[in-house]
Amino acid sequence: MGQQGMLYTNVIRPYSTDFRGVPAGSKACRVGEYHLKEPVSGAGMTADWTSRVIQEAARESGITNLYYADLKTFRILDGIYQKRTLILYGD
């Protein structure tokens, strides 16, 4: 779901596709990962950072059993700026 292209991308896709016997879960939380690359000099300089670790995010949301996850990707200008968010579902 969402839009995908060279100038702008905003999509959410399942992180896993095996949902046999997986409960829906009543809670969700998000873990962000960011990527920034300098496009002008050609030196290949990049910066990556993550908002928090998965276990900490799940605990803060009251999730003790993780069932499945979605991956949301937001990109601008073919990846000069990119934010990926792991959306976790569980109880």
MITORKE-131324 format. One line per 3 residues: number of its first residue (from 1); their letters; for each residue x, y, z of C-alpha. Coordinates in steps of 0.02 Angstrom, whole numbers, plus 50000, padded with zeros to 5 digits. Layout:
BEGIN
NUM> a> X/Y/Z ~ ...
//
This chain:
BEGIN
1> mgq> 50000/50000/50000 ~ 50064/50175/49964 ~ 50163/50263/49829
4> qgm> 50332/50212/49762 ~ 50444/50308/49643 ~ 50614/50391/49617
7> lyt> 50565/50560/49689 ~ 50451/50501/49829 ~ 50411/50332/49908
10> nvi> 50291/50297/50052 ~ 50244/50112/50065 ~ 50198/49986/50200
13> rpy> 50234/49803/50166 ~ 50222/49648/50276 ~ 50390/49607/50356
16> std> 50337/49424/50358 ~ 50212/49334/50246 ~ 50182/49175/50348
19> frg> 50026/49216/50448 ~ 49959/49039/50475 ~ 49894/49027/50653
22> vpa> 49955/49202/50700 ~ 49838/49303/50812 ~ 49796/49481/50762
25> gsk> 49860/49559/50924 ~ 49782/49703/51018 ~ 49934/49819/51028
28> acr> 50058/49898/50907 ~ 50219/49998/50921 ~ 50342/50075/50799
31> vge> 50532/50073/50787 ~ 50610/50203/50671 ~ 50771/50188/50570
34> yhl> 50838/50338/50473 ~ 50963/50354/50331 ~ 51034/50513/50254
37> kep> 51161/50521/50112 ~ 51254/50671/50043 ~ 51218/50674/49855
40> vsg> 51329/50815/49790 ~ 51514/50778/49818 ~ 51515/50595/49767
43> agm> 51613/50553/49926 ~ 51481/50427/49980 ~ 51452/50506/50151
46> tad> 51300/50437/50243 ~ 51224/50443/50415 ~ 51113/50309/50493
49> wts> 51022/50313/50659 ~ 50885/50216/50747 ~ 50757/50286/50867
52> rvi> 50759/50137/50987 ~ 50782/49950/50997 ~ 50640/49828/50964
55> qea> 50634/49750/51137 ~ 50627/49919/51223 ~ 50490/49981/51106
58> are> 50385/49826/51133 ~ 50406/49835/51323 ~ 50357/50019/51327
61> sgi> 50200/49976/51227 ~ 50155/49834/51345 ~ 50186/49700/51214
64> tnl> 50255/49537/51284 ~ 50211/49423/51137 ~ 50259/49485/50962
67> yya> 50153/49408/50823 ~ 50201/49497/50662 ~ 50272/49658/50590
70> dlk> 50252/49777/50445 ~ 50393/49880/50368 ~ 50351/50059/50317
73> tfr> 50475/50145/50199 ~ 50475/50332/50167 ~ 50606/50394/50041
76> ild> 50640/50558/49955 ~ 50744/50585/49797 ~ 50789/50403/49766
79> giy> 50851/50376/49944 ~ 50944/50538/49985 ~ 50834/50537/50139
82> qkr> 50753/50376/50198 ~ 50653/50329/50352 ~ 50606/50148/50383
85> tli> 50484/50105/50522 ~ 50458/49930/50590 ~ 50279/49917/50653
88> lyg> 50261/49776/50779 ~ 50096/49692/50827 ~ 50060/49583/50977
91> d> 49985/49572/51151
//
